[in-house]
Amino acid sequence: MADSSPTVGELFKANAVTDDEVNAAVEAYLTDFEAGIFSIADGYVVDVDAAVVKHLWASHVIANEESSPGLRRTAVRTAILLAPAREA
């Protein structure tokens, strides 16, 4: 059975998730690489750790000690936007 959960990006496009909420999820991950489940918006959660681990580019950027803070932030944001959001 296919996962029918919307992605964080789909919720963002539908204005159900704000830019500030996505940024908070990014900061949560960058502060604690094992942040786990994050309440992304009212009624939705996202596993930020799994989002980065499952996104090949983001996981490589985070593992590379020479990656700039801006590149890290962009990679994590991309992974989170592509990750499925679950109802809380």
C-alpha positions as CSV (number, residue, x, y, z in Angstrom):
1,M,0.0,0.0,0.0
2,A,1.4,3.4,-1.0
3,D,2.0,6.0,1.7
4,S,-0.7,8.7,1.2
5,S,0.8,11.2,3.7
6,P,1.4,14.6,2.2
7,T,4.9,15.9,2.1
8,V,5.9,18.9,4.1
9,G,6.3,20.7,0.8
10,E,2.8,19.9,-0.2
11,L,1.5,21.2,3.1
12,F,3.7,24.3,2.6
13,K,2.2,24.9,-0.9
14,A,-1.3,24.6,0.6
15,N,-0.4,27.1,3.3
16,A,-0.9,24.5,6.1
17,V,2.8,24.9,7.0
18,T,4.5,28.3,7.2
19,D,8.1,29.2,6.3
20,D,8.8,29.9,10.0
21,E,7.6,26.3,10.9
22,V,9.9,24.8,8.2
23,N,12.8,27.0,9.5
24,A,12.1,25.8,13.0
25,A,12.3,22.2,11.9
26,V,15.6,22.9,10.1
27,E,17.0,24.6,13.2
28,A,15.8,21.7,15.4
29,Y,17.8,19.2,13.3
30,L,20.9,21.4,13.0
31,T,20.9,21.8,16.8
32,D,20.4,18.1,17.4
33,F,21.2,15.7,14.6
34,E,19.0,13.1,16.3
35,A,16.0,15.5,16.8
36,G,13.5,12.8,15.7
37,I,9.8,13.7,15.6
38,F,9.1,17.4,15.2
39,S,5.7,19.1,15.4
40,I,5.8,20.9,12.1
41,A,2.3,22.4,12.1
42,D,-0.9,22.1,14.0
43,G,-1.9,18.5,13.6
44,Y,1.2,17.4,11.7
45,V,4.6,16.0,12.6
46,V,7.7,15.1,10.6
47,D,10.7,12.9,11.5
48,V,13.5,15.4,10.7
49,D,16.2,12.9,11.4
50,A,14.7,10.3,9.0
51,A,14.1,13.0,6.4
52,V,17.8,13.8,6.3
53,V,19.0,10.2,6.5
54,K,16.7,9.2,3.6
55,H,17.8,12.1,1.4
56,L,21.1,11.1,-0.1
57,W,22.3,14.6,-0.9
58,A,21.4,16.0,2.5
59,S,23.0,13.2,4.3
60,H,26.2,13.7,2.3
61,V,26.2,17.4,3.0
62,I,25.7,16.9,6.7
63,A,28.5,14.3,6.9
64,N,31.0,16.6,5.1
65,E,32.8,18.7,7.7
66,E,33.7,21.2,5.0
67,S,30.1,22.0,4.1
68,S,29.2,25.6,4.8
69,P,26.4,26.4,7.3
70,G,24.3,27.8,4.4
71,L,24.7,24.6,2.4
72,R,23.8,22.5,5.4
73,R,20.7,24.6,6.1
74,T,19.6,24.3,2.4
75,A,20.2,20.5,2.3
76,V,18.2,19.9,5.5
77,R,15.4,22.2,4.4
78,T,15.2,20.4,1.1
79,A,15.0,17.0,2.9
80,I,12.3,18.2,5.2
81,L,10.2,19.7,2.4
82,L,10.3,16.3,0.6
83,A,9.6,14.3,3.7
84,P,6.1,12.9,4.5
85,A,4.2,14.6,7.2
86,R,2.1,12.5,9.5
87,E,-1.0,13.5,11.4
88,A,-0.2,14.0,15.0
